[in-house]
Amino acid sequence: MKVFTSIDEIPKIQNVVVSQGTFDGVHKAHKVILSRLKEIAENQNGETLLITFEPHPRMVLFPNDHGLKLLNTQEEKIELLNSVGIDNLLVIPFTKDFSRQSSLQFIRDVVVEKIGAKVLVVGYDHRFGKNREGSFENLQEYSNLYGFDLVRIPEQDVENVAVSSSKIRSALLIGDIEQATKYLDRFYSIEGKVIEGKKLGRTLGFPTANIKVVDENKLIPADGIYAVNVFIHKKQYGGMMNIGNNPTIANKGRSLEANIFEFDESIYNEKIKIEFVDKLRDEIKFDSISELQSQLIKDKLQATEVLKKYNSVVFDTDY
């Protein structure tokens, strides 16, 4: 996949089929749009081009109160879009000046004149331009005016619930990993750097990797204990993870800690990836350290069973 960070970098592409949006999560509904994009491009003997924005528009338009955490870092989004076979990605720097463009200006100046779209593919609720004033009806007018074809993708449901990035965020923020996995069609993941902690886990018989997520805009799931897949140096391990304040241990502070099964290496300052497979339980304050240790033994047994069950699931990757 070719990645462009300026509209002026885009070369002339024959029979280019275009879609645009934030695509946070690259979830199940997004993949339906992307699949249709690829199908049309193949039929037109052309290429796909996806337009997205950095940073997320809400962060620019409402810098002090957007309250938004993202499902993907920009690096993760690019990797996911590459994995589904998009030919070209245009990442437009989103600024306040850019946000003032009307829907007509965006279609005329970017989609038609700069990119030369032959077909524009949009989702069922797509809106764009200044104050999101551009509607599908506007696009129909513009397609007739500028001579490109317009394709609208119907709403996508999972168990009769419309899939959206906001619903995935809501599920993760209450620890509903199962629902988030269904909507994403993969396990939700975070990446970070292993930092030095207080080494209290080692004294309990459960040494942990303390993780610092570098991107402050990345969404962290709800506090609790999780069964996780852990990736270090491209090798996968099972594990369990605690997110929260460790209430049994005084003054511990909020942290993200992963106990990695069958692993005993020093990985300080190394990059680590965590996939959330399922939530085991909420955090509990125990009356003693020995009670906490007993529960951790139970957690590990439960996590092992959960990982055996869920890691055998094959996600639908036929996009």
N, C-alpha and C positions, 0 to 999 in steps of 0.2 A: 504494500500500500504506500502510495506517495502522499506525504504530508506537506501541506502548504500553510504558511502562517501569514500570508498577505494575499489580498485579492489580486494584486498586480503580478504575483508569481504564477498564476494559473495559465498554462499554455492552452492553445487551441486544441480541444478534444472533439473528435468526430462523434456525433450521435450521443452526446453526454446526457445521462439520466440523473436527475438531481433530487435530493431531499434535504431538508434542513430542520434543525431543532437542537435542544440541549443534550438529549439522549443520555441523561444521567442514569446509570445502572445498566444500560444496554440490555433491558429486560425482555421478557417474552413478547410483549406487544411491539417493542422496538424491532425485534428480530423478524416479525411478520412484515413490517414496512421494509426492512433491509432485504428480505428475501424477494419481495415483489420488485424492489429496485433492481436487484441483480437479474431477475427473470426478464424484465423489460429490456435491460441493457443487452442481454444475450440475444433477444429477439431482434433488436435494432442493430446488432453488430457494433455496439458502442461500449462505453465505459460508465461505471457508476461514480458519482461524486456526492459526498455528504458534506453539508455545511453545518458547523457547530461553532460554539462561542466560548471564549475564555477571557475573564472569569464568567461564572454563571450570571446572567443578566440581573437577577434579583439582588446580587451582591453589589452591583453598581448602582442600581436604581434606588435601593433602600440600604445604604451602607451601615446605618446604625441600628436597624431593627429588622433585618431580613430573617434572622433566626434560623438560617438554613445550614444544614449539614448535608454533605454530598455522599452519594453511594460510591462514586468513583473519584479518584484523583485524575488529573489530565493524562498522566502516564498510563494508568489502568484503562481509561476509556479508549485511548489509542490502541492499546494492546487488544482489547476486546473487539473493536471494530475491524482491526486487521485480521483477527481470527475468524470472523464471519465472511471475509472475502471482499470487502469494499476496495475498489481500485484507487480512489483518490479521496483525501480528506482535507477540507479547507477549514482551518481554525481561525476565525475572525476575532481579533482583539475587540472585546465589547467595551465601549466607552460611552459616556453620556452624550457626546456628539453623535456617535453612531446610533444611539437609541432614539434620536430625534428624527431619523429617517421615516418617512411615511411608508406604508405598504407599497404604494405605487413606485416610490423611489427605489426601494429595495429590489423589487421585481425587475424594474426597467434597467437600473444601473448595475446591479450585481448579477442577478440570475440570467437576464437576457443579454446585456451588452458585454459584461466581463466574462461570463461563463459560457453563454450561448446554449442554454438548456434546450434540448429537444423535447424532453418530458420532465414534468415536475410531479413528484409523488409526495403526498401529505397524509397525515393521520386524520382520524374522524373529527377531532376537536382542534385542529391546527389554527392558530392565530398568530399574527406577526405584525411588525411595523410599530410605529409610535403608539404607545398606550394600548398595544395589541388590537389596534382598530381593524387590521386586515382579516377578513373572513374568507371562508370558502367561496362565497358568492363573489367577493372581490376578485379572487383568483380566477374564477370562471370568466369574468370580464377581461382580465389581463391576458388570459390564454388566447382568447379570441383576438385581442388587440395586437399581441406580439407574436402569435403564431407558434406557441408551444402546446403540447398535449398535457392534460391534467388528469392525474389518477388519485382517487381518494380511497384510503384503506379503512374498512369498517372498524368499529370498536372491537377490541379483543378482550374476551372474558376467560377467566379461570374459575371454574365452579360458579358460574353466573355472577362473578364480580369483575368489574372492569379493572384491568391491570394499569397501574400508573406508578411513577417514581415516588409520589407522595405517599401512596398506600404501602409501598415497601419500606419507606422510612418509618412510617407509623408502626408497622409490624416489628421492626428491629428495635425501636425505642421502648417497646413493652416486652422485648425478649421472645417474640413469636418467630423463632427461626424457621419453623416448618412452613409457615405461610410465606415468609420472605423467600425461601428456597423455591417454592412453587412459582411465585411471580417472576423471580430472576431466572429460573431454569438452571440454576447452579448454586453452589454454596456461597454465601456472602463472605468476603474476605477483607482483611486489613493487612497492611505491611508497615513495618517499622524497624527500628534499630534496637538491638539488645543493649540495655544499659545496666550499670551496677546498682544493685539494691542492697537491702539490709541483711540478705542471706538468711532470713528467718525460715524460709521454706526448707532449707537444707537441714536445719536443726529439727524439723518436724518429720524428716525422712522423705520429703517431697520437694526437692530443689526446683526452683522456678527460674525461667528467663523473664526478666522485667523488660517490658516493651514500651518504647516511646514512639508513638505515631507522629511522623514528622509533619504531615499536612494537617494543620489545625482545623481545616474545613471538613475533614473526613468523619463520617458518622461512626460513632462507637455504640454498639448495642447496649441494652439495658444492663445494669449491674446484675451479677449472678454467676453461677458456675456452669460452664459449657463443655461439651465434648467437641474436640477440635481436631482438624488435620493441621500439621505443622510442616512447613517447608523451609529447609535450610540447605544451602548449596545445591538446590534443585533436587534434594532427596526428601521424600515424604515420611513423616512419623505420625503416630497417633499421640493424643495428649488431652489434657483438660486445662481449662483456663478459668481464672477468677478475674472478674471485673468488679471493682468496688473498693470499699474502705477496710476490708478485713476486720469486722467489728470485734472479733475475739481478742485481737492484738491491739493494745492501746497505742494511740498516736501513729498508727501505721500510714494513714493517708491513702487517698484513692490511687489505685494502680491497675495495670494490666499485666497479669503474670500467668505464664504458661508452664505447666509441668509436662515435660516431654517424655513419653514412655520409651524405655530402652535406649536412653541417650545420656551420655556422661562426658560432654566435651565443653571446653571453655569457648564461648561464642560472643564475648563482649565486643560491642561495636559492629557486630555482623548484622546483615540484613536478614529479616525473618518475615515469613508470610503465615498468617493464620486464617484457616477456613472454619467458619462456624457451622457445625453439623447439627447440633441440637442443644437446647438448654436442659440442664440436669435439675437445677433447683435455684431458689433465691439464696442470697447470702443469709447466714444465721449467726447470731452471737451465741457461742457455747459457754458453758459455765467453767470449763477448764480446757487447757491445751490438750489433755489426753482425750477428751470428748471430740475435739476438733480433729485429732489424728485418726480416731476411729471412723469419723465421718469421711475423711479423705480416702481411707481405704475403700469404703463403700462407693464413693464417687468414682474412684478409678475402675472398680469392677463394672459399674454401670456405664461409664464412658467407653470401656472396652467393648461391651455388648452393643452399645449404640453405634460405634464406629463400624463394627462388623456388619450391622444391619444396613446402615445408610451408605457405606462406601461401595456396596454392591449395586446401588441404584445407577442406572445409565440414563443420563439426561438427554433430552431431544436436541441433538446438535445438527439435524438435517436442515440447515438454512443456506 
